[in-house]
Amino acid sequence: MKRLAAALAAALLLAGCTDDGERRTPMPVAPTGAGEASALPLPSPSLPPVVNSDGCQGLVTAAQVQKATGLPVQASAGDGAAAVAQYGQAVQSLGLNARARMCPFGNGAGDQVTVVALTFPDAAQSQKLWTTIKSLEAVGGVGEAALSDKSKTLLARRGKAIVAVYLVASAAPDANHLGQLQSVANAALAKA
């Protein structure tokens, strides 16, 4: 039975072309009548989303994050390309365009620091995105404007860039880490 199915599949693939001498004309494998459904998926009419980044690309180093946080972190495995693509798609859904970079750091003790930078073509686009952020408290000490929960998250804006820093310090996850968050964000904003 398996041989019959394999032979049938091979025959259908081979039957997809006719011999027109020098030219080969593709022939439909499945009927294309209006009332009949095809077993093959239809090609997408749009291109797949562009991956904006292959990772950190020099935004911030593990040494800078270690110095800023006091946590012994290293660059995490993988480059976050899928997550970066999602940030790019989210920005595009708002009618904006940004280059996204993502720098994940961590260690075996469970400490994690992730830095995400969105760099827009102009400051007006970064300001437009900035006005959509509502859930964090305004803080100073970094960029032109900054918002934070003072424990795990800080968002900062300078010119045409927005940087987000997410920190989990396993020994004291809910402590006030504002100084550490600000220090990491300042380092990233310098290159965003």
NUTOR-145596 format. One record per residue: residue in three letters; y, z, x of N, C-alpha, C in turn. Coordinates in steps of 0.1 Angstrom, whole numbers, padded with zeros to 4 digits, always signed. Example, Ala and Ser with C-alpha at 12.3 -4.5 7.8 and 13.67 -1.06 7.14 Angstrom:
NUTOR-145596
ALA-0057+0078+0132-0045+0078+0123-0033+0078+0132
SER-0022+0071+0128-0011+0071+0137+0000+0079+0129
END
This chain:
NUTOR-145596
MET-0012+0000+0008+0000+0000+0000+0013+0000+0009
LYS+0013+0008+0019+0024+0009+0028+0026-0004+0035
ARG+0015-0011+0039+0016-0024+0046+0022-0034+0036
LEU+0018-0034+0024+0023-0043+0014+0038-0041+0012
ALA+0043-0029+0011+0057-0026+0010+0065-0031+0022
ALA+0059-0028+0034+0066-0033+0046+0067-0048+0047
ALA+0056-0055+0043+0055-0069+0043+0065-0075+0033
LEU+0066-0069+0022+0076-0073+0011+0090-0072+0016
ALA+0093-0060+0023+0107-0058+0028+0110-0068+0038
ALA+0100-0071+0047+0103-0081+0058+0105-0095+0052
ALA+0097-0098+0042+0098-0112+0035+0112-0113+0028
LEU+0117-0102+0022+0130-0103+0016+0141-0105+0026
LEU+0140-0098+0037+0150-0100+0048+0150-0114+0053
LEU+0138-0119+0056+0137-0133+0061+0141-0143+0051
ALA+0140-0140+0038+0144-0150+0027+0159-0150+0025
GLY+0166-0141+0032+0180-0141+0030+0188-0152+0036
CYS+0182-0161+0043+0189-0173+0049+0181-0185+0046
THR+0188-0196+0045+0181-0210+0044+0185-0217+0056
ASP+0177-0227+0060+0180-0235+0071+0188-0247+0067
ASP+0201-0248+0072+0209-0259+0069+0212-0267+0082
GLY+0202-0268+0090+0203-0274+0103+0210-0265+0113
GLU+0222-0269+0117+0230-0261+0126+0236-0248+0120
ARG+0239-0249+0107+0245-0238+0100+0235-0230+0092
ARG+0236-0217+0091+0228-0209+0083+0236-0203+0072
THR+0232-0205+0059+0239-0200+0048+0232-0188+0042
PRO+0239-0176+0041+0232-0165+0035+0230-0167+0021
MET+0218-0162+0017+0214-0163+0002+0213-0149-0003
PRO+0217-0147-0015+0216-0133-0021+0201-0129-0021
VAL+0198-0117-0018+0185-0111-0018+0181-0107-0032
ALA+0191-0101-0039+0188-0096-0052+0197-0104-0062
PRO+0192-0106-0074+0200-0113-0084+0213-0106-0086
THR+0224-0114-0089+0237-0109-0091+0242-0111-0105
GLY+0233-0111-0114+0237-0113-0128+0245-0101-0133
ALA+0254-0103-0143+0263-0093-0148+0255-0081-0154
GLY+0244-0084-0160+0236-0073-0166+0226-0066-0157
GLU+0224-0070-0145+0214-0064-0136+0221-0056-0125
ALA+0216-0044-0123+0221-0035-0113+0214-0038-0099
SER+0221-0038-0089+0216-0040-0075+0211-0027-0070
ALA+0200-0027-0062+0195-0016-0056+0202-0012-0043
LEU+0210-0022-0038+0217-0020-0026+0231-0016-0029
PRO+0237-0007-0021+0251-0002-0024+0261-0014-0021
LEU+0271-0014-0029+0282-0024-0027+0290-0020-0015
PRO+0295-0029-0007+0304-0025+0004+0317-0020-0001
SER+0322-0010+0006+0335-0004+0002+0346-0014+0004
PRO+0356-0014-0006+0367-0023-0005+0377-0019+0005
SER+0376-0006+0010+0386-0001+0020+0379+0003+0033
LEU+0387+0004+0043+0381+0008+0056+0379+0023+0056
PRO+0369+0028+0064+0367+0042+0065+0379+0049+0071
PRO+0381+0062+0069+0393+0068+0075+0392+0068+0090
VAL+0404+0067+0096+0405+0067+0110+0404+0081+0116
VAL+0396+0083+0126+0396+0096+0132+0408+0097+0141
ASN+0417+0107+0139+0430+0107+0146+0429+0112+0160
SER+0418+0120+0163+0417+0126+0176+0403+0128+0179
ASP+0400+0129+0192+0387+0133+0196+0387+0148+0201
GLY+0397+0155+0197+0397+0169+0201+0411+0174+0205
CYS+0411+0183+0215+0423+0190+0219+0432+0181+0227
GLN+0428+0172+0235+0436+0163+0243+0447+0170+0250
GLY+0444+0181+0257+0454+0187+0266+0465+0195+0258
LEU+0463+0198+0246+0473+0206+0238+0474+0220+0244
VAL+0463+0227+0245+0463+0240+0251+0450+0242+0258
THR+0450+0250+0268+0438+0252+0276+0431+0266+0273
ALA+0419+0267+0277+0412+0280+0275+0419+0291+0283
ALA+0424+0288+0295+0431+0298+0303+0444+0302+0296
GLN+0451+0293+0289+0463+0297+0282+0460+0306+0270
VAL+0449+0303+0263+0445+0311+0252+0440+0325+0256
GLN+0433+0325+0267+0429+0338+0273+0441+0347+0276
LYS+0450+0341+0283+0462+0348+0287+0470+0353+0275
ALA+0471+0345+0265+0479+0348+0253+0473+0359+0244
THR+0459+0358+0244+0452+0367+0234+0445+0379+0241
GLY+0442+0378+0254+0435+0388+0261+0420+0387+0257
LEU+0416+0376+0251+0402+0374+0247+0395+0365+0257
PRO+0383+0368+0262+0376+0359+0271+0370+0347+0265
VAL+0377+0338+0260+0372+0326+0253+0371+0314+0262
GLN+0362+0305+0258+0360+0292+0264+0362+0281+0254
ALA+0364+0269+0258+0364+0258+0248+0350+0258+0241
SER+0351+0256+0228+0338+0256+0220+0332+0243+0221
ALA+0318+0243+0219+0311+0230+0220+0315+0221+0208
GLY+0315+0208+0211+0320+0199+0201+0335+0197+0202
ASP+0340+0186+0196+0354+0184+0197+0362+0185+0184
GLY+0355+0188+0173+0362+0189+0161+0367+0176+0155
ALA+0362+0165+0159+0367+0152+0154+0366+0151+0139
ALA+0356+0156+0133+0354+0155+0118+0365+0164+0111
ALA+0368+0175+0117+0378+0184+0111+0392+0178+0113
VAL+0394+0172+0124+0407+0165+0127+0409+0154+0117
ALA+0398+0146+0114+0399+0135+0104+0403+0141+0091
GLN+0398+0152+0087+0401+0158+0074+0416+0162+0073
TYR+0421+0168+0084+0435+0171+0085+0444+0158+0083
GLY+0440+0148+0090+0447+0135+0088+0447+0130+0074
GLN+0435+0131+0068+0434+0126+0054+0442+0134+0045
ALA+0443+0147+0047+0450+0156+0038+0465+0153+0039
VAL+0470+0150+0051+0484+0147+0054+0487+0133+0047
GLN+0478+0124+0048+0480+0110+0042+0480+0111+0027
SER+0473+0121+0021+0473+0122+0007+0486+0127+0001
LEU+0495+0132+0010+0508+0136+0007+0518+0125+0010
GLY+0513+0114+0014+0522+0102+0018+0528+0104+0032
LEU+0522+0112+0040+0527+0114+0054+0518+0109+0064
ASN+0522+0108+0076+0514+0103+0087+0516+0113+0099
ALA+0505+0117+0105+0505+0126+0116+0494+0124+0126
ARG+0496+0126+0138+0486+0126+0148+0481+0141+0148
ALA+0468+0143+0147+0462+0156+0146+0454+0159+0159
ARG+0455+0171+0164+0446+0175+0175+0441+0189+0172
MET+0429+0192+0176+0422+0205+0173+0416+0210+0185
CYS+0419+0223+0188+0413+0230+0200+0406+0242+0196
PRO+0392+0242+0195+0385+0254+0191+0380+0261+0204
PHE+0382+0274+0204+0378+0283+0215+0370+0294+0209
GLY+0360+0300+0217+0353+0311+0212+0345+0317+0224
ASN+0337+0328+0220+0328+0334+0229+0316+0340+0222
GLY+0306+0345+0229+0294+0350+0223+0296+0363+0215
ALA+0307+0370+0218+0310+0382+0210+0316+0380+0196
GLY+0319+0367+0193+0324+0364+0180+0339+0362+0179
ASP+0346+0363+0191+0360+0360+0191+0362+0345+0189
GLN+0372+0341+0181+0374+0327+0179+0389+0325+0178
VAL+0394+0314+0184+0408+0309+0183+0407+0294+0181
THR+0414+0290+0171+0414+0275+0168+0429+0272+0167
VAL+0433+0261+0174+0447+0257+0174+0446+0242+0169
VAL+0454+0240+0158+0456+0227+0153+0470+0222+0153
ALA+0473+0210+0158+0486+0205+0159+0487+0192+0151
LEU+0497+0191+0143+0501+0179+0136+0514+0174+0141
THR+0514+0162+0147+0527+0157+0152+0530+0144+0144
PHE+0542+0145+0137+0546+0135+0128+0556+0125+0135
PRO+0558+0113+0129+0567+0104+0136+0581+0109+0136
ASP+0585+0118+0127+0599+0123+0127+0599+0137+0121
ALA+0610+0144+0123+0611+0158+0118+0611+0159+0102
ALA+0616+0148+0096+0617+0148+0081+0603+0149+0075
GLN+0593+0143+0081+0579+0144+0076+0573+0158+0079
SER+0576+0164+0090+0571+0177+0093+0577+0187+0083
GLN+0590+0185+0080+0597+0194+0071+0591+0192+0057
LYS+0588+0180+0053+0582+0178+0040+0569+0186+0038
LEU+0560+0185+0048+0548+0193+0048+0551+0208+0048
TRP+0560+0212+0056+0563+0226+0058+0567+0232+0044
THR+0575+0225+0036+0579+0230+0023+0568+0232+0013
THR+0556+0227+0016+0544+0229+0007+0537+0242+0010
ILE+0540+0248+0021+0533+0261+0025+0539+0273+0018
LYS+0532+0280+0011+0538+0291+0002+0532+0305+0005
SER+0520+0306+0010+0513+0318+0010+0515+0328+0021
LEU+0523+0325+0031+0524+0333+0043+0539+0339+0044
GLU+0540+0349+0051+0553+0356+0053+0561+0350+0065
ALA+0574+0348+0063+0582+0343+0074+0583+0353+0086
VAL+0581+0348+0098+0582+0356+0110+0590+0348+0120
GLY+0595+0355+0130+0603+0349+0141+0595+0348+0154
GLY+0602+0344+0164+0596+0345+0177+0588+0332+0182
VAL+0588+0322+0173+0581+0310+0177+0587+0298+0169
GLY+0590+0287+0176+0595+0275+0170+0608+0277+0162
GLU+0611+0267+0153+0622+0267+0145+0620+0276+0132
ALA+0607+0276+0129+0603+0284+0117+0588+0288+0119
ALA+0584+0299+0114+0571+0303+0115+0567+0312+0103
LEU+0554+0311+0099+0548+0318+0088+0535+0324+0093
SER+0532+0337+0089+0520+0343+0093+0516+0354+0084
ASP+0503+0357+0085+0497+0369+0078+0497+0381+0088
LYS+0501+0378+0100+0502+0388+0111+0489+0392+0117
SER+0478+0387+0111+0465+0392+0116+0456+0380+0121
LYS+0455+0370+0113+0446+0359+0116+0452+0345+0117
THR+0464+0343+0111+0469+0330+0109+0484+0330+0112
LEU+0488+0319+0119+0502+0317+0121+0505+0302+0121
LEU+0515+0297+0114+0519+0284+0113+0533+0283+0119
ALA+0536+0274+0128+0549+0273+0134+0553+0258+0133
ARG+0567+0256+0132+0572+0242+0132+0583+0241+0142
ARG+0583+0230+0149+0594+0227+0158+0596+0212+0158
GLY+0607+0207+0154+0610+0193+0154+0600+0186+0145
LYS+0593+0176+0151+0583+0168+0144+0569+0173+0145
ALA+0567+0186+0149+0554+0191+0151+0552+0204+0143
ILE+0540+0206+0138+0535+0218+0131+0523+0222+0138
VAL+0522+0235+0142+0510+0240+0149+0505+0252+0141
ALA+0492+0252+0139+0485+0263+0132+0476+0270+0142
VAL+0476+0283+0142+0467+0291+0151+0459+0300+0142
TYR+0446+0299+0143+0437+0308+0136+0430+0317+0146
LEU+0430+0330+0144+0424+0339+0154+0415+0349+0147
VAL+0403+0351+0153+0394+0361+0148+0390+0369+0160
ALA+0396+0382+0161+0392+0391+0172+0381+0400+0166
SER+0369+0398+0171+0358+0405+0165+0359+0420+0165
ALA+0365+0426+0176+0366+0440+0177+0376+0446+0166
ALA+0386+0439+0162+0396+0444+0153+0401+0432+0145
PRO+0392+0427+0136+0396+0414+0129+0409+0416+0120
ASP+0412+0427+0114+0423+0429+0105+0435+0435+0111
ALA+0435+0437+0125+0446+0444+0131+0458+0434+0132
ASN+0470+0439+0136+0481+0431+0137+0480+0423+0150
HIS+0478+0410+0150+0477+0401+0161+0489+0392+0162
LEU+0500+0395+0156+0512+0386+0156+0516+0382+0170
GLY+0517+0391+0179+0521+0387+0193+0512+0377+0199
GLN+0499+0379+0197+0489+0370+0203+0491+0356+0196
LEU+0492+0356+0183+0493+0344+0176+0506+0336+0180
GLN+0517+0343+0182+0530+0337+0186+0529+0331+0200
SER+0522+0338+0209+0521+0334+0222+0512+0321+0223
VAL+0501+0320+0216+0493+0308+0215+0501+0296+0209
ALA+0508+0299+0198+0516+0289+0191+0527+0283+0200
ASN+0534+0292+0208+0544+0287+0217+0538+0278+0228
ALA+0527+0282+0233+0520+0273+0243+0517+0259+0237
ALA+0512+0259+0225+0508+0247+0219+0520+0238+0215
LEU+0531+0245+0210+0543+0238+0206+0549+0231+0218
ALA+0547+0236+0230+0553+0230+0241+0548+0216+0244
LYS+0535+0213+0239+0529+0200+0241+0526+0192+0229
ALA+0530+0198+0217+0527+0191+0204+0536+0179+0202
END
